[in-house]
């Protein structure tokens, strides 16, 4: 208990904890739809696609959050246009834009005299540098994600399990897809300050994927994902504080590790169950 109290006594650790927990709410809600719809590649590409917006914002001296959000929206729109207006498959369009946006970000950064500390922090996270202003921005973005999730729950659900039926029911699957992409962009923007754009994918997919191994109803997956993500945040910050590891990377790594631990335990339990049932069947 003393180790926990000692770690979260400093004000910067309290801000890091609060900012990361807010990020967990947004990524758990959006990440659930990402996992259920098999959009992990899109989530990864979008997390990398904000790099040019961040780099340009830093170099020109305006708010990186604005640059990241604009870049994410541009990439989301380009994916939709390429998939809907051409014969190119959606995964191909995502792959092309993934490479293109990341390359553009590197080119922009290369124009600077040095790879600045600020850009590095935005790419890889600076959870211990989260400010009160960052938390307020995260809270607003997360509130928008929560409201959109509640209002668009049925269209998202129909789009996830039966796109054709969603169309016949008048739920406008194309609008729902665009709204989901916008929410995905917003959740990434709300999280990159804490764990970085290159690591946000772990928090976006890890807890929801782990939750899907434990429960099956969508609201339950969202709830369990928040619990798992919060656990990864608390443990990750404790490890970072006491052992000097990178906070964002530790949190993201633990969120992924949870999946494989739960999977291993579930497979072991299934093997034991089959072993016990074999003599009965014989």
C-alpha positions as CSV (number, residue, x, y, z in Angstrom):
1,X,0.0,0.0,0.0
2,X,2.9,2.4,0.8
3,X,4.3,1.8,-2.7
4,X,0.9,2.9,-4.2
5,X,0.5,6.0,-2.0
6,X,4.1,7.0,-2.5
7,X,3.7,6.8,-6.3
8,X,0.6,8.8,-6.5
9,X,1.5,11.5,-4.0
10,X,3.2,13.9,-6.5
11,X,0.8,16.2,-8.3
12,X,2.2,15.2,-11.7
13,X,1.4,11.5,-11.0
14,X,-2.2,12.4,-10.1
15,X,-2.6,14.3,-13.3
16,X,-1.0,11.4,-15.2
17,X,-3.5,9.0,-13.6
18,X,-6.5,11.1,-14.3
19,X,-5.5,11.8,-17.9
20,X,-4.9,8.2,-18.6
21,X,-8.2,7.0,-17.0
22,X,-10.0,9.6,-19.2
23,X,-8.2,8.2,-22.2
24,X,-9.3,4.7,-21.2
25,X,-13.0,5.7,-21.3
26,X,-12.8,7.0,-24.9
27,X,-10.6,4.2,-26.2
28,X,-12.8,1.5,-24.6
29,X,-16.0,2.8,-26.1
30,X,-14.6,3.3,-29.6
31,X,-12.2,0.3,-29.4
32,X,-15.2,-2.1,-28.7
33,X,-16.6,-1.2,-32.1
34,X,-13.2,-1.4,-33.7
35,X,-12.6,-5.0,-32.3
36,X,-16.1,-6.2,-33.1
37,X,-16.0,-4.9,-36.7
38,X,-12.5,-6.1,-37.3
39,X,-11.1,-2.6,-37.9
40,X,-7.9,-3.0,-36.0
41,X,-5.8,-2.2,-39.1
42,X,-7.8,1.0,-39.6
43,X,-7.3,2.0,-36.0
44,X,-3.5,1.4,-36.2
45,X,-3.3,3.3,-39.5
46,X,-5.3,6.2,-38.1
47,X,-3.1,6.3,-35.0
48,X,-0.1,6.7,-37.3
49,X,-1.9,9.0,-39.7
50,X,-2.1,11.8,-37.2
51,X,1.7,12.1,-37.2
52,X,1.9,14.7,-40.1
53,X,-0.7,16.9,-38.4
54,X,1.2,16.8,-35.1
55,X,4.5,17.5,-36.7
56,X,3.2,20.4,-38.8
57,X,1.5,21.9,-35.7
58,X,4.7,21.7,-33.7
59,X,6.8,23.2,-36.4
60,X,4.4,26.0,-37.1
61,X,3.7,26.7,-33.5
62,X,0.0,26.0,-33.1
63,X,-1.9,23.5,-30.9
64,X,-0.9,19.9,-31.8
65,X,-4.3,18.6,-30.8
66,X,-5.8,20.6,-33.6
67,X,-3.2,19.3,-36.1
68,X,-3.8,15.7,-35.0
69,X,-7.6,16.0,-35.2
70,X,-7.5,17.6,-38.7
71,X,-5.1,14.9,-39.9
72,X,-7.2,12.1,-38.5
73,X,-10.4,13.5,-40.2
74,X,-8.6,14.0,-43.5
75,X,-7.4,10.4,-43.4
76,X,-10.8,9.1,-42.4
77,X,-12.4,11.0,-45.3
78,X,-9.8,9.7,-47.8
79,X,-10.4,6.1,-46.7
80,X,-14.1,6.5,-47.2
81,X,-13.7,8.1,-50.6
82,X,-11.2,5.5,-51.8
83,X,-13.3,2.6,-50.6
84,X,-16.7,3.9,-51.8
85,X,-15.7,5.7,-55.1
86,X,-13.2,3.3,-56.5
87,X,-12.7,-0.5,-57.0
88,X,-9.9,-0.5,-54.4
89,X,-10.7,-2.6,-51.4
90,X,-10.9,-0.8,-48.1
91,X,-7.9,-2.5,-46.6
92,X,-5.8,-1.5,-49.6
93,X,-6.9,2.1,-49.3
94,X,-6.0,2.0,-45.6
95,X,-2.6,0.5,-46.3
96,X,-1.8,3.2,-48.9
97,X,-2.9,6.0,-46.7
98,X,-1.1,4.5,-43.7
99,X,2.2,4.6,-45.6
100,X,1.5,7.9,-47.2
101,X,0.5,9.8,-44.1
102,X,3.4,8.4,-42.0
103,X,5.9,9.2,-44.8
104,X,4.5,12.8,-45.0
105,X,5.0,13.1,-41.2
106,X,8.6,12.0,-41.5
107,X,9.2,14.4,-44.4
108,X,7.8,17.3,-42.4
109,X,9.9,16.4,-39.4
110,X,13.0,16.0,-41.5
111,X,12.7,19.6,-42.6
112,X,13.4,20.7,-39.1
113,X,16.9,21.1,-37.8
114,X,16.3,18.5,-35.1
115,X,13.7,16.0,-34.0
116,X,12.4,18.1,-31.2
117,X,11.6,16.8,-27.7
118,X,8.1,18.0,-28.1
119,X,7.5,15.9,-31.3
120,X,9.1,12.9,-29.6
121,X,6.8,13.2,-26.6
122,X,3.7,13.5,-28.8
123,X,4.7,10.4,-30.8
124,X,5.7,8.2,-27.9
125,X,3.8,9.8,-25.1
126,X,4.6,11.9,-22.1
127,X,2.1,10.7,-19.5
128,X,4.0,12.3,-16.7
129,X,3.8,15.7,-18.5
130,X,0.0,15.8,-18.7
131,X,-1.2,19.2,-17.7
132,X,-4.6,20.4,-16.3
133,X,-5.3,22.0,-19.7
134,X,-4.7,18.6,-21.4
135,X,-7.1,16.9,-19.0
136,X,-9.8,19.5,-19.7
137,X,-9.4,18.9,-23.4
138,X,-9.5,15.1,-22.9
139,X,-12.6,15.5,-20.8
140,X,-14.4,17.4,-23.6
141,X,-13.4,14.9,-26.3
142,X,-14.3,12.0,-24.2
143,X,-17.7,13.5,-23.3
144,X,-18.4,13.8,-27.1
145,X,-17.5,10.2,-27.6
146,X,-19.8,9.1,-24.7
147,X,-22.7,11.1,-26.1
148,X,-22.2,9.8,-29.6
149,X,-21.9,6.2,-28.4
150,X,-25.3,6.5,-26.6
151,X,-27.1,8.3,-29.5
152,X,-25.7,6.1,-32.2
153,X,-25.7,2.8,-30.4
154,X,-28.3,1.1,-32.5
155,X,-26.9,2.2,-35.9
156,X,-23.4,1.1,-34.8
157,X,-24.8,-2.2,-33.6
158,X,-26.7,-2.8,-36.8
159,X,-23.6,-1.8,-38.9
160,X,-21.4,-4.2,-36.9
161,X,-23.5,-7.3,-37.3
162,X,-25.6,-6.8,-40.5
163,X,-24.8,-3.9,-42.8
164,X,-27.5,-4.9,-45.3
165,X,-30.2,-5.0,-42.6
166,X,-29.0,-1.6,-41.3
167,X,-29.7,-0.2,-44.8
168,X,-33.1,-1.7,-45.0
169,X,-34.0,-0.3,-41.5
170,X,-33.0,3.1,-42.6
171,X,-30.1,3.5,-40.3
172,X,-27.8,5.0,-42.9
173,X,-24.8,2.7,-42.6
174,X,-22.5,5.1,-44.5
175,X,-23.3,7.9,-42.0
176,X,-22.8,5.5,-39.2
177,X,-19.4,4.5,-40.7
178,X,-18.4,8.2,-41.1
179,X,-19.5,8.9,-37.5
180,X,-17.5,5.9,-36.2
181,X,-14.4,7.1,-38.0
182,X,-14.8,10.6,-36.5
183,X,-15.2,9.1,-33.0
184,X,-12.1,6.9,-33.6
185,X,-10.2,10.1,-34.6
186,X,-11.4,11.9,-31.6
187,X,-10.5,9.1,-29.2
188,X,-7.0,9.0,-30.6
189,X,-6.6,12.7,-30.2
190,X,-7.9,12.4,-26.6
191,X,-5.3,9.8,-25.8
192,X,-2.1,10.7,-27.6
193,X,-0.9,13.2,-25.0
194,X,-0.9,10.5,-22.4
195,X,0.5,7.4,-24.3
196,X,1.5,8.9,-27.7
197,X,0.2,8.3,-31.2
198,X,2.4,5.3,-31.8
199,X,1.3,3.5,-28.6
200,X,-2.4,4.5,-28.5
201,X,-3.3,1.5,-30.6
202,X,-2.4,-0.8,-27.6
203,X,-5.0,0.9,-25.4
204,X,-7.5,1.2,-28.2
205,X,-7.5,-2.5,-29.1
206,X,-6.0,-4.4,-26.1
207,X,-8.6,-4.0,-23.4
208,X,-11.6,-4.4,-25.7
209,X,-10.1,-7.5,-27.3
210,X,-9.4,-8.9,-23.8
211,X,-12.9,-8.1,-22.7
212,X,-14.4,-9.9,-25.7
213,X,-12.8,-13.1,-24.4
214,X,-14.6,-12.7,-21.1
215,X,-18.0,-11.4,-22.0
216,X,-20.1,-11.2,-25.2
217,X,-22.7,-8.4,-24.9
218,X,-21.5,-5.1,-26.3
219,X,-22.2,-3.0,-23.2
220,X,-20.5,-5.6,-21.1
221,X,-17.5,-5.5,-23.3
222,X,-17.3,-1.8,-23.0
223,X,-17.5,-2.0,-19.2
224,X,-15.0,-4.8,-18.7
225,X,-12.7,-3.0,-21.2
226,X,-12.7,0.1,-19.0
227,X,-11.9,-2.0,-15.9
228,X,-9.0,-3.7,-17.7
229,X,-7.7,-0.5,-19.2
230,X,-7.9,1.2,-15.8
231,X,-5.9,-1.7,-14.2
232,X,-3.2,-1.4,-16.9
233,X,-3.0,2.4,-16.3
234,X,-2.6,2.1,-12.5
235,X,-0.1,-0.8,-12.7
236,X,1.7,0.8,-15.6
237,X,2.2,4.1,-13.8
238,X,3.4,2.3,-10.6
239,X,6.0,0.4,-12.7
240,X,7.0,3.6,-14.4
241,X,7.4,5.5,-11.2
242,X,9.3,2.8,-9.3
243,X,11.4,1.4,-12.1
244,X,11.9,4.4,-14.4
245,X,10.3,2.9,-17.5
246,X,8.4,4.9,-20.2
247,X,4.9,5.5,-18.8
248,X,2.9,5.4,-22.0
249,X,4.8,2.3,-23.4
250,X,4.4,0.5,-20.1
251,X,0.6,1.1,-20.1
252,X,0.2,0.1,-23.7
253,X,2.3,-3.0,-23.2
254,X,0.4,-4.1,-20.1
255,X,-2.9,-3.7,-22.0
256,X,-1.7,-6.1,-24.7
257,X,-0.2,-8.5,-22.2
258,X,-3.6,-8.8,-20.5
259,X,-5.0,-10.3,-23.7
260,X,-2.5,-13.1,-23.8
261,X,-2.7,-13.9,-20.1
262,X,-6.5,-14.2,-20.3
263,X,-6.2,-16.2,-23.5
264,X,-3.7,-18.6,-21.9
265,X,-5.8,-19.0,-18.8
266,X,-9.0,-19.6,-20.9
267,X,-7.2,-22.2,-23.0
268,X,-5.8,-24.0,-20.0
269,X,-9.2,-24.1,-18.3
270,X,-10.7,-25.5,-21.6
271,X,-8.0,-28.2,-21.7
272,X,-8.7,-29.2,-18.1
273,X,-12.4,-29.4,-18.8
274,X,-11.8,-31.6,-21.9
275,X,-9.5,-33.8,-19.8
276,X,-12.1,-34.3,-17.1
277,X,-14.9,-35.0,-19.6
278,X,-12.9,-37.6,-21.6
279,X,-13.2,-40.5,-19.0
280,X,-17.0,-39.8,-18.7
281,X,-17.4,-39.9,-22.5
282,X,-15.4,-43.1,-22.7
